[in-house]
């Protein structure tokens, strides 16, 4: 049996751009991708803290150090520049490895810089 587990998370990133006229996807600073183990073309879920919208798309790597988090194409209708989003990737983990699986979670500041990198989210904590 396999379980779908969170593998990487960019927590409370700010949307830097919403580009309706692009083909589709989310562009993310490559440094952020490396920090949480996400890769180009990987499927991700995006949760918009400002309006509750949830969507899935794939990753396009953005310029390193730019802090870019840009929703492209139809997804741009669900966000606005400045919105706070959570970006989550998942992985299938065999049952025998579930207990040892450690996701990477990047806690972001308002400039899309990593404040803290953690491997588990504390229960009942506001970040």
Short mmCIF file of the C-alpha atoms (twelve columns), coordinates in Angstrom:
data_MODEL
# 
_entry.id   MODEL 
# 
loop_
_atom_site.group_PDB 
_atom_site.id 
_atom_site.type_symbol 
_atom_site.label_atom_id 
_atom_site.label_alt_id 
_atom_site.label_comp_id 
_atom_site.label_asym_id 
_atom_site.label_seq_id 
_atom_site.Cartn_x 
_atom_site.Cartn_y 
_atom_site.Cartn_z 
_atom_site.pdbx_PDB_model_num 
ATOM 1   C CA . UNK A 1   0.000  0.000  0.000   1 
ATOM 2   C CA . UNK A 2   1.102  3.568  -0.708  1 
ATOM 3   C CA . UNK A 3   -0.004 6.752  1.021   1 
ATOM 4   C CA . UNK A 4   -0.034 10.212 -0.537  1 
ATOM 5   C CA . UNK A 5   2.079  12.377 1.762   1 
ATOM 6   C CA . UNK A 6   3.098  16.021 1.740   1 
ATOM 7   C CA . UNK A 7   6.649  16.165 0.413   1 
ATOM 8   C CA . UNK A 8   7.368  19.876 0.129   1 
ATOM 9   C CA . UNK A 9   5.602  23.059 1.154   1 
ATOM 10  C CA . UNK A 10  6.212  26.763 0.625   1 
ATOM 11  C CA . UNK A 11  4.182  28.307 3.440   1 
ATOM 12  C CA . UNK A 12  2.782  31.847 3.117   1 
ATOM 13  C CA . UNK A 13  4.550  33.009 -0.041  1 
ATOM 14  C CA . UNK A 14  3.386  36.265 -1.609  1 
ATOM 15  C CA . UNK A 15  2.168  36.245 -5.186  1 
ATOM 16  C CA . UNK A 16  4.451  38.584 -7.132  1 
ATOM 17  C CA . UNK A 17  2.504  38.421 -10.401 1 
ATOM 18  C CA . UNK A 18  -0.605 36.936 -12.003 1 
ATOM 19  C CA . UNK A 19  -0.199 36.551 -15.777 1 
ATOM 20  C CA . UNK A 20  -3.478 35.592 -17.457 1 
ATOM 21  C CA . UNK A 21  -1.970 35.567 -20.971 1 
ATOM 22  C CA . UNK A 22  0.587  32.837 -20.283 1 
ATOM 23  C CA . UNK A 23  0.043  29.199 -21.279 1 
ATOM 24  C CA . UNK A 24  -0.408 28.012 -17.677 1 
ATOM 25  C CA . UNK A 25  1.410  26.916 -14.512 1 
ATOM 26  C CA . UNK A 26  3.137  28.577 -11.580 1 
ATOM 27  C CA . UNK A 27  6.583  30.145 -11.835 1 
ATOM 28  C CA . UNK A 28  8.601  29.796 -8.606  1 
ATOM 29  C CA . UNK A 29  12.093 31.076 -7.720  1 
ATOM 30  C CA . UNK A 30  14.448 28.121 -8.265  1 
ATOM 31  C CA . UNK A 31  16.106 28.685 -4.870  1 
ATOM 32  C CA . UNK A 32  12.748 28.081 -3.185  1 
ATOM 33  C CA . UNK A 33  12.214 24.926 -5.238  1 
ATOM 34  C CA . UNK A 34  15.602 23.549 -4.183  1 
ATOM 35  C CA . UNK A 35  14.923 24.298 -0.510  1 
ATOM 36  C CA . UNK A 36  11.740 22.182 -0.439  1 
ATOM 37  C CA . UNK A 37  12.700 19.533 -2.993  1 
ATOM 38  C CA . UNK A 38  10.304 20.584 -5.749  1 
ATOM 39  C CA . UNK A 39  11.248 20.325 -9.432  1 
ATOM 40  C CA . UNK A 40  10.251 21.652 -12.837 1 
ATOM 41  C CA . UNK A 41  6.995  20.235 -14.218 1 
ATOM 42  C CA . UNK A 42  6.007  18.749 -10.849 1 
ATOM 43  C CA . UNK A 43  2.305  18.880 -9.991  1 
ATOM 44  C CA . UNK A 44  1.521  21.159 -7.045  1 
ATOM 45  C CA . UNK A 45  -1.525 22.320 -5.147  1 
ATOM 46  C CA . UNK A 46  -1.887 26.046 -4.450  1 
ATOM 47  C CA . UNK A 47  -4.068 27.322 -1.625  1 
ATOM 48  C CA . UNK A 48  -4.895 31.048 -1.601  1 
ATOM 49  C CA . UNK A 49  -5.152 32.317 1.989   1 
ATOM 50  C CA . UNK A 50  -6.846 35.528 0.813   1 
ATOM 51  C CA . UNK A 51  -9.878 34.010 -0.897  1 
ATOM 52  C CA . UNK A 52  -9.810 30.268 -0.138  1 
ATOM 53  C CA . UNK A 53  -9.264 29.227 -3.772  1 
ATOM 54  C CA . UNK A 54  -7.509 25.887 -4.267  1 
ATOM 55  C CA . UNK A 55  -6.017 24.766 -7.554  1 
ATOM 56  C CA . UNK A 56  -3.535 22.368 -9.076  1 
ATOM 57  C CA . UNK A 57  -0.956 23.131 -11.731 1 
ATOM 58  C CA . UNK A 58  2.680  22.413 -12.549 1 
ATOM 59  C CA . UNK A 59  5.942  24.218 -11.786 1 
ATOM 60  C CA . UNK A 60  8.081  26.338 -14.075 1 
ATOM 61  C CA . UNK A 61  11.402 27.329 -12.452 1 
ATOM 62  C CA . UNK A 62  11.852 31.081 -12.039 1 
ATOM 63  C CA . UNK A 63  14.984 33.169 -11.794 1 
ATOM 64  C CA . UNK A 64  17.142 32.277 -8.779  1 
ATOM 65  C CA . UNK A 65  16.982 34.815 -5.981  1 
ATOM 66  C CA . UNK A 66  14.125 36.720 -7.592  1 
ATOM 67  C CA . UNK A 67  11.466 35.660 -5.086  1 
ATOM 68  C CA . UNK A 68  9.069  35.162 -7.991  1 
ATOM 69  C CA . UNK A 69  5.769  33.392 -7.342  1 
ATOM 70  C CA . UNK A 70  3.692  33.975 -10.471 1 
ATOM 71  C CA . UNK A 71  0.406  32.247 -11.292 1 
ATOM 72  C CA . UNK A 72  0.012  31.889 -15.042 1 
ATOM 73  C CA . UNK A 73  -2.902 31.262 -17.389 1 
ATOM 74  C CA . UNK A 74  -6.335 30.416 -15.990 1 
ATOM 75  C CA . UNK A 75  -4.886 30.166 -12.451 1 
ATOM 76  C CA . UNK A 76  -4.261 33.923 -12.612 1 
ATOM 77  C CA . UNK A 77  -8.027 34.412 -12.230 1 
ATOM 78  C CA . UNK A 78  -7.853 32.895 -8.727  1 
ATOM 79  C CA . UNK A 79  -5.105 35.123 -7.296  1 
ATOM 80  C CA . UNK A 80  -4.018 38.723 -7.205  1 
ATOM 81  C CA . UNK A 81  -0.574 40.180 -6.790  1 
ATOM 82  C CA . UNK A 82  0.135  40.353 -3.055  1 
ATOM 83  C CA . UNK A 83  -2.077 37.388 -2.102  1 
ATOM 84  C CA . UNK A 84  -0.599 34.941 0.401   1 
ATOM 85  C CA . UNK A 85  -0.445 31.360 -0.885  1 
ATOM 86  C CA . UNK A 86  0.642  27.932 0.264   1 
ATOM 87  C CA . UNK A 87  2.260  25.712 -2.380  1 
ATOM 88  C CA . UNK A 88  2.275  21.974 -1.643  1 
ATOM 89  C CA . UNK A 89  3.801  18.982 -3.420  1 
ATOM 90  C CA . UNK A 90  2.922  15.382 -2.614  1 
ATOM 91  C CA . UNK A 91  4.650  12.024 -2.992  1 
ATOM 92  C CA . UNK A 92  3.515  8.387  -2.845  1 
ATOM 93  C CA . UNK A 93  5.240  6.702  0.097   1 
ATOM 94  C CA . UNK A 94  5.212  2.942  0.745   1 
ATOM 95  C CA . UNK A 95  3.450  2.082  4.002   1 
ATOM 96  C CA . UNK A 96  6.676  0.858  5.629   1 
ATOM 97  C CA . UNK A 97  8.358  4.256  5.082   1 
ATOM 98  C CA . UNK A 98  5.485  6.520  6.166   1 
ATOM 99  C CA . UNK A 99  6.753  6.868  9.762   1 
ATOM 100 C CA . UNK A 100 10.211 7.991  8.605   1 
ATOM 101 C CA . UNK A 101 9.048  10.328 5.800   1 
ATOM 102 C CA . UNK A 102 10.116 13.934 6.454   1 
ATOM 103 C CA . UNK A 103 8.669  16.691 4.268   1 
ATOM 104 C CA . UNK A 104 10.498 19.977 3.794   1 
ATOM 105 C CA . UNK A 105 8.511  23.072 4.767   1 
ATOM 106 C CA . UNK A 106 9.800  26.575 4.036   1 
ATOM 107 C CA . UNK A 107 8.254  29.294 6.210   1 
ATOM 108 C CA . UNK A 108 8.326  32.524 4.190   1 
ATOM 109 C CA . UNK A 109 8.464  36.223 5.046   1 
ATOM 110 C CA . UNK A 110 6.631  39.003 3.203   1 
ATOM 111 C CA . UNK A 111 9.503  39.272 0.659   1 
ATOM 112 C CA . UNK A 112 9.475  35.564 -0.244  1 
ATOM 113 C CA . UNK A 113 12.623 34.866 1.719   1 
ATOM 114 C CA . UNK A 114 12.842 31.701 3.789   1 
ATOM 115 C CA . UNK A 115 12.633 32.486 7.494   1 
ATOM 116 C CA . UNK A 116 12.800 28.876 8.639   1 
ATOM 117 C CA . UNK A 117 13.043 25.403 7.112   1 
ATOM 118 C CA . UNK A 118 11.285 22.678 9.117   1 
ATOM 119 C CA . UNK A 119 10.447 18.989 8.599   1 
ATOM 120 C CA . UNK A 120 7.252  18.744 10.627  1 
ATOM 121 C CA . UNK A 121 4.516  21.183 11.462  1 
ATOM 122 C CA . UNK A 122 3.798  21.601 15.155  1 
ATOM 123 C CA . UNK A 123 0.194  20.900 16.122  1 
ATOM 124 C CA . UNK A 124 -2.061 23.884 16.855  1 
ATOM 125 C CA . UNK A 125 0.532  26.457 15.911  1 
ATOM 126 C CA . UNK A 126 -0.024 29.683 14.019  1 
ATOM 127 C CA . UNK A 127 2.885  30.491 11.730  1 
# 
